[in-house]
Amino acid sequence: MFSLKVNGKKYNIDASTETPLMWVLRDQLGFTGVKYGCGIGECGSCTVLIDGEAARSCTIDAGSVQGSDILTIEGMPEDHPLKQAWIAEQVPQCGYCQPGMILQATDFLTRDPSASEEEMAEAMDDVICRCGTHPRVMKAMKKAAKQMKAKGGAA
C-alpha cells in the first residue's frame, strides 16, 4: 500500500508500486480522462501533469511518483484558459486524445505563453490525434496563450 496525491487529494493505493500510473489512475481511482493509447509513451493519450510537467502515465511506475502532485484533466478547473479555448475553437472531434493534448499544452504554455505558433506546433507534435484536430489545437493554444500571457503565464 502506498499513497498518491491526485488533483489535490491524497489517495491510498492498494497495488504494486510497479503498476503503471495510468492503470492506477483509471482503474483504481476512476480518472477515465487518462486514456490508454499505445502503452509505450508514444501517442500522448495518457498524458498527465506530474509536478507541473507533462508525463506519459503509461510508462511511469505509480510508486515512483509518491509525494508528487499529479493532475489529470478532471482536476483542471472548468474556467482554465485552455479548457475554455478548446470549447470556443471546437477542437475535439472524437475527443479521445484531447485530455492529453490539453495537459501537454498546459505544461508548455505555462512555461512559455509567448511562444510562436511554430514552437506551439513543435510542443504538440508528439501527441497523436487520428482525427487531425491539430489546426484547431493551434487556434485554441493561441487564444489561451493570450489570456495566460496577460496573467504572467499562470493558468
Contacts in CASP RR format, 6 or more apart in sequence:
PFRMAT RR
TARGET T0000
AUTHOR 0000-0000-0000
METHOD contacts of the structure
MODEL  1
MFSLKVNGKKYNIDASTETPLMWVLRDQLGFTGVKYGCGIGECGSCTVLI
DGEAARSCTIDAGSVQGSDILTIEGMPEDHPLKQAWIAEQVPQCGYCQPG
MILQATDFLTRDPSASEEEMAEAMDDVICRCGTHPRVMKAMKKAAKQMKA
KGGAA
1 12 0 8 1.000
1 13 0 8 1.000
1 14 0 8 1.000
2 12 0 8 1.000
2 13 0 8 1.000
2 17 0 8 1.000
2 62 0 8 1.000
2 63 0 8 1.000
2 66 0 8 1.000
3 10 0 8 1.000
3 11 0 8 1.000
3 12 0 8 1.000
3 13 0 8 1.000
3 66 0 8 1.000
3 67 0 8 1.000
4 10 0 8 1.000
4 11 0 8 1.000
4 13 0 8 1.000
4 24 0 8 1.000
4 62 0 8 1.000
4 63 0 8 1.000
4 65 0 8 1.000
4 66 0 8 1.000
4 67 0 8 1.000
4 68 0 8 1.000
4 70 0 8 1.000
5 11 0 8 1.000
5 67 0 8 1.000
5 68 0 8 1.000
5 69 0 8 1.000
5 70 0 8 1.000
6 25 0 8 1.000
6 29 0 8 1.000
6 31 0 8 1.000
6 70 0 8 1.000
6 71 0 8 1.000
6 72 0 8 1.000
7 31 0 8 1.000
7 70 0 8 1.000
7 71 0 8 1.000
7 72 0 8 1.000
7 74 0 8 1.000
7 75 0 8 1.000
8 69 0 8 1.000
8 75 0 8 1.000
11 28 0 8 1.000
11 29 0 8 1.000
13 24 0 8 1.000
13 28 0 8 1.000
13 62 0 8 1.000
14 28 0 8 1.000
15 23 0 8 1.000
15 24 0 8 1.000
15 28 0 8 1.000
15 62 0 8 1.000
17 61 0 8 1.000
17 62 0 8 1.000
17 63 0 8 1.000
17 64 0 8 1.000
17 66 0 8 1.000
18 61 0 8 1.000
18 62 0 8 1.000
18 63 0 8 1.000
19 61 0 8 1.000
19 62 0 8 1.000
19 63 0 8 1.000
20 39 0 8 1.000
20 57 0 8 1.000
20 58 0 8 1.000
20 59 0 8 1.000
20 60 0 8 1.000
20 61 0 8 1.000
20 62 0 8 1.000
21 48 0 8 1.000
21 57 0 8 1.000
21 58 0 8 1.000
21 60 0 8 1.000
21 61 0 8 1.000
21 62 0 8 1.000
21 63 0 8 1.000
21 65 0 8 1.000
21 70 0 8 1.000
22 34 0 8 1.000
22 36 0 8 1.000
22 39 0 8 1.000
22 46 0 8 1.000
22 57 0 8 1.000
22 58 0 8 1.000
22 60 0 8 1.000
23 62 0 8 1.000
24 62 0 8 1.000
25 31 0 8 1.000
25 34 0 8 1.000
25 48 0 8 1.000
25 57 0 8 1.000
25 70 0 8 1.000
25 72 0 8 1.000
26 32 0 8 1.000
26 33 0 8 1.000
26 34 0 8 1.000
26 36 0 8 1.000
31 72 0 8 1.000
31 74 0 8 1.000
33 72 0 8 1.000
33 73 0 8 1.000
33 74 0 8 1.000
33 99 0 8 1.000
34 46 0 8 1.000
34 48 0 8 1.000
34 57 0 8 1.000
34 72 0 8 1.000
34 73 0 8 1.000
34 99 0 8 1.000
35 45 0 8 1.000
35 46 0 8 1.000
35 96 0 8 1.000
35 97 0 8 1.000
35 99 0 8 1.000
35 100 0 8 1.000
36 45 0 8 1.000
36 46 0 8 1.000
36 58 0 8 1.000
37 43 0 8 1.000
37 44 0 8 1.000
37 45 0 8 1.000
37 46 0 8 1.000
37 58 0 8 1.000
38 44 0 8 1.000
38 45 0 8 1.000
38 58 0 8 1.000
39 46 0 8 1.000
39 58 0 8 1.000
39 59 0 8 1.000
40 58 0 8 1.000
40 59 0 8 1.000
41 56 0 8 1.000
41 58 0 8 1.000
41 59 0 8 1.000
42 126 0 8 1.000
42 128 0 8 1.000
43 97 0 8 1.000
43 127 0 8 1.000
43 128 0 8 1.000
44 56 0 8 1.000
44 97 0 8 1.000
44 100 0 8 1.000
44 104 0 8 1.000
44 126 0 8 1.000
44 127 0 8 1.000
44 128 0 8 1.000
45 96 0 8 1.000
45 97 0 8 1.000
45 99 0 8 1.000
45 100 0 8 1.000
45 127 0 8 1.000
45 128 0 8 1.000
46 56 0 8 1.000
46 57 0 8 1.000
46 58 0 8 1.000
46 100 0 8 1.000
47 54 0 8 1.000
47 55 0 8 1.000
47 56 0 8 1.000
47 57 0 8 1.000
47 99 0 8 1.000
47 100 0 8 1.000
47 101 0 8 1.000
47 103 0 8 1.000
47 104 0 8 1.000
47 127 0 8 1.000
48 54 0 8 1.000
48 55 0 8 1.000
48 57 0 8 1.000
48 70 0 8 1.000
48 71 0 8 1.000
48 72 0 8 1.000
48 100 0 8 1.000
48 103 0 8 1.000
49 55 0 8 1.000
49 69 0 8 1.000
49 70 0 8 1.000
49 71 0 8 1.000
49 103 0 8 1.000
49 106 0 8 1.000
49 107 0 8 1.000
50 60 0 8 1.000
50 65 0 8 1.000
50 68 0 8 1.000
50 69 0 8 1.000
50 70 0 8 1.000
50 71 0 8 1.000
51 68 0 8 1.000
51 69 0 8 1.000
52 69 0 8 1.000
52 71 0 8 1.000
52 107 0 8 1.000
52 110 0 8 1.000
53 107 0 8 1.000
54 100 0 8 1.000
54 103 0 8 1.000
54 104 0 8 1.000
54 106 0 8 1.000
54 107 0 8 1.000
54 108 0 8 1.000
71 103 0 8 1.000
72 99 0 8 1.000
72 103 0 8 1.000
73 99 0 8 1.000
73 100 0 8 1.000
73 102 0 8 1.000
73 103 0 8 1.000
76 82 0 8 1.000
76 83 0 8 1.000
76 102 0 8 1.000
76 103 0 8 1.000
76 106 0 8 1.000
77 83 0 8 1.000
80 106 0 8 1.000
80 155 0 8 1.000
81 143 0 8 1.000
81 144 0 8 1.000
81 147 0 8 1.000
81 148 0 8 1.000
81 155 0 8 1.000
82 102 0 8 1.000
82 105 0 8 1.000
82 106 0 8 1.000
82 109 0 8 1.000
82 140 0 8 1.000
82 141 0 8 1.000
82 144 0 8 1.000
82 155 0 8 1.000
83 102 0 8 1.000
84 144 0 8 1.000
85 91 0 8 1.000
85 139 0 8 1.000
85 140 0 8 1.000
85 141 0 8 1.000
85 143 0 8 1.000
85 144 0 8 1.000
85 147 0 8 1.000
86 92 0 8 1.000
86 98 0 8 1.000
86 102 0 8 1.000
86 140 0 8 1.000
88 140 0 8 1.000
88 143 0 8 1.000
89 136 0 8 1.000
89 139 0 8 1.000
89 140 0 8 1.000
89 143 0 8 1.000
90 136 0 8 1.000
91 98 0 8 1.000
91 101 0 8 1.000
91 133 0 8 1.000
91 136 0 8 1.000
91 137 0 8 1.000
91 139 0 8 1.000
91 140 0 8 1.000
92 98 0 8 1.000
92 133 0 8 1.000
93 131 0 8 1.000
93 132 0 8 1.000
93 133 0 8 1.000
94 130 0 8 1.000
94 131 0 8 1.000
95 131 0 8 1.000
96 130 0 8 1.000
97 127 0 8 1.000
97 128 0 8 1.000
97 129 0 8 1.000
97 130 0 8 1.000
97 131 0 8 1.000
97 133 0 8 1.000
98 133 0 8 1.000
100 127 0 8 1.000
101 124 0 8 1.000
101 127 0 8 1.000
101 129 0 8 1.000
101 133 0 8 1.000
101 137 0 8 1.000
104 123 0 8 1.000
104 124 0 8 1.000
104 127 0 8 1.000
105 120 0 8 1.000
105 123 0 8 1.000
105 124 0 8 1.000
105 137 0 8 1.000
105 140 0 8 1.000
105 141 0 8 1.000
105 144 0 8 1.000
106 155 0 8 1.000
108 115 0 8 1.000
108 120 0 8 1.000
108 123 0 8 1.000
108 124 0 8 1.000
109 115 0 8 1.000
109 120 0 8 1.000
109 141 0 8 1.000
109 144 0 8 1.000
109 145 0 8 1.000
109 148 0 8 1.000
109 153 0 8 1.000
109 155 0 8 1.000
110 148 0 8 1.000
110 153 0 8 1.000
110 154 0 8 1.000
110 155 0 8 1.000
112 119 0 8 1.000
113 145 0 8 1.000
113 146 0 8 1.000
113 148 0 8 1.000
113 149 0 8 1.000
113 152 0 8 1.000
113 153 0 8 1.000
114 145 0 8 1.000
114 149 0 8 1.000
115 123 0 8 1.000
115 145 0 8 1.000
117 138 0 8 1.000
117 142 0 8 1.000
120 138 0 8 1.000
120 141 0 8 1.000
120 142 0 8 1.000
120 145 0 8 1.000
121 134 0 8 1.000
121 138 0 8 1.000
124 134 0 8 1.000
124 137 0 8 1.000
124 138 0 8 1.000
124 141 0 8 1.000
129 137 0 8 1.000
148 154 0 8 1.000
148 155 0 8 1.000
END
